[in-house]
């Protein structure tokens, strides 16, 4: 498989400098455009120049000074006025009284400007006319002056909006471009997360990203080699366990057969006791060997065919076996069934083994004369098996590790006669059916609780029968 090679691509800082360059060029073009629009507005008199009012006052000064009275039609556009007597009495004008006397104070102080406003004073025979105006561009249209900010402020607002728009547009464009450059890297990471190591990364054209890609390729190759070695090691381990387990069966059969033959011979009490030890421990080794063989088969991921199994028949077998397991300790057995489907699609032999492993675990950890309960209930898309006992329950460590291989349990719960694979095998079988096995404690009884949930196809259900048992039609898979 080819590995990505180092390229003389663009540096990442160059990529961002391009963004800044385009942003600068866009800003310059925006300024030129705004200046052009302003000049066009001035040349077509859409916008009046800043000194327009001052110029009109110069042209109207003589008329205002010599007329018998000052009227509004004499006052130029964009100019406000007030007429005072020589003694300071307000006689006429469109300025408010407050603004008019503010203008009068400015005249007394010989101030022709007050903050952003300008004043012009015209001496008449017995009166003084004070004109107030602004030195800023204004629209010729009164409607535009009413609803729009003045042209200077409008230019500033348009500049800010334009810069934000250009920056946002360029950021989106360069962001998409950078994302496209990093697509190969993101795709590779997703494939590694999904344990798919059969891929190559195409060069992005950006040197820093390609350097990361090279490191990722090297990691992929190392991980691929490591996983292959691990898989081969696991395979060898499974085969060794399977071979050893099968090899043990022959000598164990011979030992057990001879021990059983010895039982039929004349023996004293000591010999009979030793012979019983041999038989008991031989059966334990055979049980452990069978578990190892089962474990080896499951780890090989052998695909087994699932069939439609009659739920009632399965439950009868499980219930019979559950009562048999409980006899020695004289346990009370309670089986509850609710809304069971007529059929479930399972690998019958393995699923039966999973349920029995859970039940055997509950029986093992329930004290004599205790109680073990199996509750089976279904919904439209799943069926659930819950096994509870009246023992001590699972310890915090058990809750985390009970389904691990060879975990023999917390000392307070460990009976010592199991090999730590029952719940592990049960969980593996349940997972192969697409289900879940959950371990918890029964809050009401205080014992352990194991719940198996497996999905089932949509069922076509019939009405319940008169005797209270639920009857169901054959399961139909969509």
C-alpha positions as CSV (number, residue, x, y, z in Angstrom):
1,X,0.0,0.0,0.0
2,X,1.4,3.4,-1.0
3,X,2.2,5.9,1.6
4,X,1.7,9.6,1.2
5,X,4.9,11.4,0.2
6,X,6.0,14.8,1.5
7,X,5.1,17.6,-0.9
8,X,6.1,21.2,-1.4
9,X,2.6,22.4,-0.8
10,X,1.5,25.7,0.6
11,X,2.3,26.6,4.1
12,X,-0.6,27.1,6.5
13,X,0.4,30.6,7.3
14,X,0.4,31.4,3.5
15,X,-3.1,30.1,3.4
16,X,-4.2,32.5,6.0
17,X,-2.2,35.4,4.5
18,X,-4.2,34.9,1.3
19,X,-7.3,35.4,3.4
20,X,-5.9,38.7,4.8
21,X,-4.8,39.8,1.3
22,X,-8.3,39.2,-0.1
23,X,-9.8,40.9,2.9
24,X,-7.6,44.0,2.4
25,X,-8.3,44.1,-1.3
26,X,-12.1,43.8,-0.6
27,X,-11.8,46.7,2.0
28,X,-10.0,48.9,-0.5
29,X,-12.5,48.2,-3.2
30,X,-15.3,49.0,-0.8
31,X,-13.7,52.3,0.1
32,X,-13.3,53.2,-3.6
33,X,-16.9,52.2,-4.2
34,X,-18.2,54.3,-1.3
35,X,-16.1,57.3,-2.5
36,X,-17.5,56.9,-6.0
37,X,-21.1,56.7,-4.8
38,X,-20.5,59.8,-2.7
39,X,-19.0,61.8,-5.6
40,X,-21.9,60.7,-7.8
41,X,-24.5,61.8,-5.2
42,X,-22.8,65.2,-4.9
43,X,-22.5,65.7,-8.7
44,X,-26.2,64.9,-9.2
45,X,-27.2,67.1,-6.2
46,X,-28.8,64.1,-4.4
47,X,-26.5,65.1,-1.6
48,X,-25.7,68.7,-0.9
49,X,-22.1,69.7,0.0
50,X,-21.2,70.5,3.6
51,X,-20.9,74.3,2.9
52,X,-24.2,74.5,1.0
53,X,-26.0,76.3,3.9
54,X,-23.1,78.7,4.4
55,X,-23.0,79.6,0.7
56,X,-26.8,80.2,0.6
57,X,-26.5,82.5,3.7
58,X,-23.9,84.6,1.9
59,X,-26.3,85.0,-1.1
60,X,-29.3,85.9,1.1
61,X,-27.5,88.2,3.6
62,X,-28.2,91.5,1.9
63,X,-31.9,90.7,1.3
64,X,-32.4,89.7,5.0
65,X,-30.6,92.8,6.2
66,X,-32.5,95.3,4.1
67,X,-36.0,93.9,4.1
68,X,-38.7,95.5,6.2
69,X,-39.3,92.2,8.0
70,X,-37.8,88.7,8.1
71,X,-40.0,86.0,6.7
72,X,-39.4,82.3,6.4
73,X,-39.2,82.4,2.6
74,X,-36.1,84.6,2.9
75,X,-34.3,81.9,4.9
76,X,-32.2,79.4,2.9
77,X,-32.8,75.6,3.0
78,X,-31.1,73.7,5.8
79,X,-31.0,77.0,8.0
80,X,-32.9,77.8,11.2
81,X,-33.4,81.4,12.4
82,X,-34.4,83.6,15.2
83,X,-35.1,87.4,15.2
84,X,-34.4,89.5,18.3
85,X,-34.8,93.1,19.2
86,X,-31.7,95.1,20.1
87,X,-32.7,94.6,23.7
88,X,-32.8,90.8,23.3
89,X,-36.5,90.2,23.0
90,X,-37.4,87.2,20.8
91,X,-39.6,88.5,18.0
92,X,-39.8,85.6,15.4
93,X,-38.2,82.5,14.0
94,X,-38.5,78.7,13.8
95,X,-36.0,78.0,16.6
96,X,-37.4,77.0,19.9
97,X,-37.2,79.5,22.7
98,X,-34.4,77.6,24.4
99,X,-32.4,77.2,21.2
100,X,-33.1,80.8,20.3
101,X,-31.7,82.2,23.6
102,X,-28.7,79.8,23.2
103,X,-28.0,81.4,19.9
104,X,-28.4,84.9,21.5
105,X,-25.8,84.0,24.2
106,X,-23.4,82.8,21.4
107,X,-23.8,86.2,19.7
108,X,-23.1,88.0,23.0
109,X,-20.0,85.9,23.5
110,X,-19.0,86.5,19.9
111,X,-19.0,82.7,19.3
112,X,-19.8,81.7,15.7
113,X,-19.7,78.0,16.6
114,X,-21.3,75.9,19.4
115,X,-20.2,72.3,19.4
116,X,-21.3,71.0,15.9
117,X,-23.6,74.0,15.1
118,X,-22.6,77.3,13.4
119,X,-24.2,80.7,13.7
120,X,-24.3,83.7,11.4
121,X,-25.4,87.2,12.7
122,X,-27.1,89.7,10.5
123,X,-27.6,93.3,11.8
124,X,-30.9,95.0,10.8
125,X,-32.2,98.5,11.6
126,X,-33.8,97.6,14.9
127,X,-33.3,93.9,15.0
128,X,-30.7,91.1,14.9
129,X,-31.3,88.0,12.8
130,X,-29.4,84.9,14.0
131,X,-29.0,82.0,11.5
132,X,-28.1,78.6,12.7
133,X,-26.7,75.9,10.3
134,X,-24.5,72.7,10.2
135,X,-21.4,72.2,8.1
136,X,-22.2,68.6,7.1
137,X,-23.4,67.1,3.8
138,X,-27.2,66.8,3.7
139,X,-29.7,65.2,1.3
140,X,-31.6,67.6,-0.9
141,X,-34.8,65.6,-0.4
142,X,-36.6,66.4,2.9
143,X,-38.0,62.8,3.0
144,X,-34.4,61.4,2.8
145,X,-33.3,63.8,5.6
146,X,-36.2,62.5,7.7
147,X,-35.7,58.8,7.4
148,X,-32.0,58.3,6.6
149,X,-28.9,59.1,8.7
150,X,-26.8,62.0,7.3
151,X,-24.6,61.0,4.4
152,X,-21.4,61.0,6.5
153,X,-22.9,58.6,9.0
154,X,-24.4,56.5,6.2
155,X,-21.0,56.1,4.6
156,X,-19.6,54.9,7.9
157,X,-22.4,52.4,8.5
158,X,-22.1,51.1,4.9
159,X,-18.3,50.7,5.4
160,X,-18.8,48.7,8.6
161,X,-21.5,46.5,7.1
162,X,-19.5,46.0,3.9
163,X,-16.3,45.0,5.9
164,X,-18.3,42.5,8.0
165,X,-19.9,41.1,4.9
166,X,-16.6,40.7,3.1
167,X,-14.9,39.2,6.1
168,X,-17.8,36.7,6.7
169,X,-18.0,35.7,3.0
170,X,-14.2,35.2,2.8
171,X,-14.2,33.3,6.1
172,X,-16.9,30.9,4.8
173,X,-15.1,30.5,1.5
174,X,-11.7,29.8,3.1
175,X,-13.2,27.7,5.8
176,X,-14.8,25.4,3.2
177,X,-11.6,25.3,1.3
178,X,-9.6,24.4,4.4
179,X,-12.3,21.8,5.3
180,X,-11.9,20.3,1.9
181,X,-8.2,20.2,2.3
182,X,-8.6,18.3,5.7
183,X,-11.3,15.9,4.4
184,X,-8.8,13.2,3.7
185,X,-7.4,13.5,7.3
186,X,-10.9,13.4,8.8
187,X,-11.9,10.4,6.7
188,X,-8.8,8.6,7.8
189,X,-9.5,9.2,11.5
190,X,-13.1,7.9,11.1
191,X,-11.8,4.8,9.4
192,X,-9.3,4.1,12.1
193,X,-12.1,4.6,14.7
194,X,-14.1,2.0,12.8
195,X,-11.0,-0.3,12.8
196,X,-10.7,-0.1,9.0
197,X,-7.0,0.2,8.2
198,X,-7.2,-0.4,4.5
199,X,-6.9,3.1,3.1
200,X,-4.6,5.8,1.8
201,X,-4.6,9.5,2.3
202,X,-4.3,11.8,-0.7
203,X,-2.1,14.9,-0.4
204,X,-4.0,18.0,0.6
205,X,-1.6,20.6,-0.9
206,X,-1.0,22.2,2.5
207,X,2.4,21.2,4.0
208,X,1.4,21.0,7.7
209,X,-1.7,18.9,7.0
210,X,0.3,16.6,4.8
211,X,2.9,16.2,7.6
212,X,0.1,15.1,9.9
213,X,-1.2,12.8,7.2
214,X,2.3,11.2,7.0
215,X,2.3,10.6,10.7
216,X,-1.2,9.2,10.6
217,X,-0.1,6.8,7.8
218,X,2.8,5.6,9.8
219,X,0.5,5.1,12.8
220,X,-1.9,3.2,10.6
221,X,0.8,0.9,9.3
222,X,2.1,0.3,12.8
223,X,-1.4,-0.3,14.1
224,X,-2.2,-2.7,11.3
225,X,0.9,-4.7,12.0
226,X,0.2,-4.8,15.7
227,X,-3.4,-5.8,15.2
228,X,-2.4,-8.6,12.8
229,X,0.2,-9.9,15.3
230,X,-2.4,-9.7,18.0
231,X,-5.0,-11.5,15.9
232,X,-2.5,-14.2,15.0
233,X,-1.5,-14.5,18.7
234,X,-5.2,-14.8,19.7
235,X,-5.8,-17.4,17.0
236,X,-2.9,-19.4,18.2
237,X,-4.0,-19.1,21.8
238,X,-7.5,-20.3,21.0
239,X,-6.2,-23.2,19.0
240,X,-3.9,-24.2,21.8
241,X,-6.7,-24.0,24.4
242,X,-9.0,-26.0,22.1
243,X,-6.3,-28.6,21.5
244,X,-5.4,-28.9,25.1
245,X,-9.1,-29.2,26.1
246,X,-9.7,-31.9,23.5
247,X,-6.5,-33.7,24.5
248,X,-7.7,-33.7,28.1
249,X,-10.9,-35.5,27.3
250,X,-9.3,-38.8,26.5
251,X,-7.2,-39.3,29.8
252,X,-10.2,-37.9,31.8
253,X,-12.5,-40.4,30.2
254,X,-10.1,-43.2,31.1
255,X,-9.7,-42.0,34.7
256,X,-13.4,-41.6,35.2
257,X,-14.1,-45.0,33.6
258,X,-11.6,-46.8,35.8
259,X,-12.8,-44.9,38.9
260,X,-16.4,-46.0,38.2
261,X,-15.2,-49.6,37.7
262,X,-13.4,-49.5,41.0
263,X,-16.8,-48.6,42.7
264,X,-18.0,-52.1,41.7
265,X,-15.1,-53.8,43.5
266,X,-14.8,-54.6,47.2
267,X,-13.4,-51.5,48.9
268,X,-12.9,-50.4,52.5
269,X,-14.1,-47.0,53.7
270,X,-10.9,-45.2,53.0
271,X,-10.6,-46.6,49.5
272,X,-14.2,-45.7,48.7
273,X,-13.6,-42.1,50.0
274,X,-10.5,-41.7,47.8
275,X,-12.3,-43.1,44.8
276,X,-15.2,-40.6,45.4
277,X,-12.6,-37.8,45.4
278,X,-11.2,-39.0,42.1
279,X,-14.7,-39.2,40.5
280,X,-15.8,-35.8,41.9
281,X,-12.7,-33.9,40.7
282,X,-12.7,-35.7,37.4
283,X,-16.2,-34.5,36.7
284,X,-15.1,-30.9,37.7
285,X,-12.2,-31.1,35.3
286,X,-14.6,-32.4,32.6
287,X,-16.9,-29.5,33.3
288,X,-14.1,-27.0,33.0
289,X,-12.8,-28.7,29.8
290,X,-16.3,-28.4,28.3
291,X,-16.4,-24.7,29.2
292,X,-13.0,-24.1,27.5
293,X,-14.2,-25.9,24.4
294,X,-17.4,-23.8,24.3
295,X,-15.4,-20.6,24.9
296,X,-13.0,-21.5,22.0
297,X,-15.9,-22.1,19.7
298,X,-17.5,-18.8,20.5
299,X,-14.3,-16.8,20.0
300,X,-13.9,-18.2,16.5
301,X,-17.1,-16.3,15.6
302,X,-18.7,-19.3,14.0
303,X,-22.0,-18.1,12.3
304,X,-24.8,-20.4,13.4
305,X,-28.2,-20.5,11.9
306,X,-31.1,-19.1,13.9
307,X,-34.5,-20.8,13.8
308,X,-38.1,-20.1,14.9
309,X,-38.3,-21.8,18.3
310,X,-41.6,-22.4,20.1
311,X,-41.5,-20.2,23.2
312,X,-43.7,-22.4,25.3
313,X,-41.5,-25.5,24.6
314,X,-38.3,-23.5,25.4
315,X,-39.8,-22.2,28.6
316,X,-40.9,-25.7,29.7
317,X,-37.3,-27.0,29.2
318,X,-35.9,-24.0,31.1
319,X,-38.4,-24.3,33.9
320,X,-37.8,-28.1,34.3
321,X,-34.0,-27.6,34.4
322,X,-34.4,-24.6,36.8
323,X,-36.4,-26.8,39.3
324,X,-33.8,-29.6,38.9
325,X,-30.9,-27.2,39.7
326,X,-32.8,-25.9,42.8
327,X,-33.6,-29.4,44.3
328,X,-30.4,-29.8,46.2
329,X,-30.8,-26.5,48.1
330,X,-34.6,-26.9,48.4
331,X,-35.1,-23.5,46.8
332,X,-38.4,-22.0,46.0
333,X,-38.8,-21.6,42.2
334,X,-41.1,-18.9,40.8
335,X,-41.6,-18.6,37.0
336,X,-43.7,-15.6,35.7
337,X,-44.6,-15.3,32.0
338,X,-46.3,-12.2,30.5
339,X,-47.4,-11.7,26.9
340,X,-45.1,-14.2,25.3
341,X,-44.8,-14.6,21.5
342,X,-45.6,-18.0,20.0
343,X,-42.1,-18.1,18.4
344,X,-38.7,-16.4,18.8
345,X,-35.9,-16.5,16.3
346,X,-32.8,-17.8,18.1
347,X,-30.0,-20.3,18.1
348,X,-31.9,-22.6,20.4
349,X,-29.0,-24.7,21.8
350,X,-26.8,-21.7,22.6
351,X,-29.5,-19.4,23.9
352,X,-30.8,-22.2,26.1
353,X,-27.2,-22.5,27.5
354,X,-27.1,-18.8,28.1
355,X,-30.3,-18.8,30.2
356,X,-29.2,-21.9,32.2
357,X,-25.8,-20.3,32.9
358,X,-27.6,-17.2,34.4
359,X,-30.0,-19.5,36.4
360,X,-27.2,-21.7,37.6
361,X,-25.3,-18.6,38.8
362,X,-28.4,-17.5,40.7
363,X,-28.9,-20.9,42.3
364,X,-25.3,-21.1,43.3
365,X,-25.4,-17.9,45.2
366,X,-28.8,-18.4,46.9
367,X,-28.7,-19.9,50.4
368,X,-30.7,-23.1,51.2
369,X,-34.5,-22.6,51.3
370,X,-34.1,-19.4,49.4
371,X,-35.9,-18.3,46.3
372,X,-35.1,-17.9,42.6
373,X,-37.4,-16.1,40.2
374,X,-37.5,-16.1,36.4
375,X,-39.7,-13.4,34.8
376,X,-40.2,-13.5,31.0
377,X,-42.1,-10.7,29.3
378,X,-42.2,-9.3,25.8
379,X,-43.1,-6.1,23.9
380,X,-43.6,-5.4,20.2
381,X,-39.9,-5.5,19.5
382,X,-38.1,-7.3,22.3
383,X,-38.4,-10.2,24.8
384,X,-36.8,-9.9,28.3
385,X,-35.7,-12.7,30.7
386,X,-35.0,-11.6,34.3
387,X,-33.5,-13.9,36.9
388,X,-33.5,-12.8,40.5
389,X,-32.3,-14.6,43.6
390,X,-32.5,-14.0,47.4
391,X,-28.8,-14.2,48.0
392,X,-26.4,-11.5,49.1
393,X,-26.5,-9.7,45.7
394,X,-23.6,-8.5,43.6
395,X,-20.8,-6.5,45.2
396,X,-19.6,-3.3,43.5
397,X,-16.7,-5.2,42.0
398,X,-19.1,-8.0,40.7
399,X,-21.2,-5.4,39.0
400,X,-18.2,-4.2,37.0
401,X,-16.4,-7.6,36.4
402,X,-18.9,-10.4,36.6
403,X,-19.1,-10.9,32.9
404,X,-15.3,-11.1,32.4
405,X,-13.5,-14.3,31.6
406,X,-12.4,-16.4,34.6
407,X,-13.8,-13.9,37.1
408,X,-14.7,-16.0,40.1
409,X,-16.4,-13.3,42.0
410,X,-16.1,-11.3,45.2
411,X,-15.0,-13.6,48.1
412,X,-18.2,-12.8,50.0
413,X,-20.3,-14.2,47.1
414,X,-17.9,-16.8,45.7
415,X,-19.0,-20.4,46.4
416,X,-15.7,-21.7,45.0
417,X,-17.1,-24.4,42.7
418,X,-17.3,-22.5,39.4
419,X,-14.6,-21.4,36.9
420,X,-15.7,-17.8,36.2
421,X,-17.0,-18.3,32.6
422,X,-20.7,-18.8,33.0
423,X,-21.8,-15.2,32.8
424,X,-19.1,-14.4,30.3
425,X,-20.4,-17.2,28.0
426,X,-24.0,-16.1,28.5
427,X,-23.2,-12.5,27.6
428,X,-21.3,-13.6,24.5
429,X,-24.3,-15.7,23.4
430,X,-26.8,-12.8,24.1
431,X,-24.6,-10.3,22.2
432,X,-24.5,-12.7,19.2
433,X,-28.3,-12.4,19.2
434,X,-28.1,-8.6,19.1
435,X,-29.2,-8.4,22.7
436,X,-27.9,-7.1,26.1
437,X,-27.1,-8.7,29.4
438,X,-27.3,-6.4,32.4
439,X,-26.3,-7.2,36.0
440,X,-27.8,-5.4,39.0
441,X,-29.2,-6.0,42.4
442,X,-32.8,-6.6,43.2
443,X,-33.9,-3.5,45.3
444,X,-36.9,-5.3,46.8
445,X,-35.4,-8.8,47.7
446,X,-31.8,-7.6,48.1
447,X,-30.4,-10.4,45.9
448,X,-28.7,-10.5,42.5
449,X,-30.6,-9.6,39.3
450,X,-29.6,-10.5,35.7
451,X,-31.6,-9.3,32.8
452,X,-31.3,-10.6,29.2
453,X,-33.0,-8.6,26.5
454,X,-33.0,-9.6,22.9
455,X,-34.7,-8.0,19.9
456,X,-37.5,-9.8,18.1
457,X,-39.1,-9.0,14.7
458,X,-42.6,-7.4,14.7
459,X,-45.2,-9.9,15.8
460,X,-48.7,-10.4,14.6
461,X,-50.6,-11.1,17.8
462,X,-53.8,-12.9,18.3
463,X,-56.4,-12.2,21.0
464,X,-55.6,-13.8,24.4
465,X,-57.3,-17.1,25.2
466,X,-60.0,-17.5,27.8
467,X,-57.7,-19.3,30.3
468,X,-55.5,-16.3,30.6
469,X,-52.5,-17.7,28.6
470,X,-51.4,-15.6,25.6
471,X,-51.6,-17.1,22.2
472,X,-49.7,-15.7,19.3
473,X,-49.3,-16.3,15.6
474,X,-46.1,-17.2,13.8
475,X,-43.6,-14.5,13.9
476,X,-43.3,-12.5,10.7
477,X,-40.1,-10.7,9.9
478,X,-40.4,-7.5,7.8
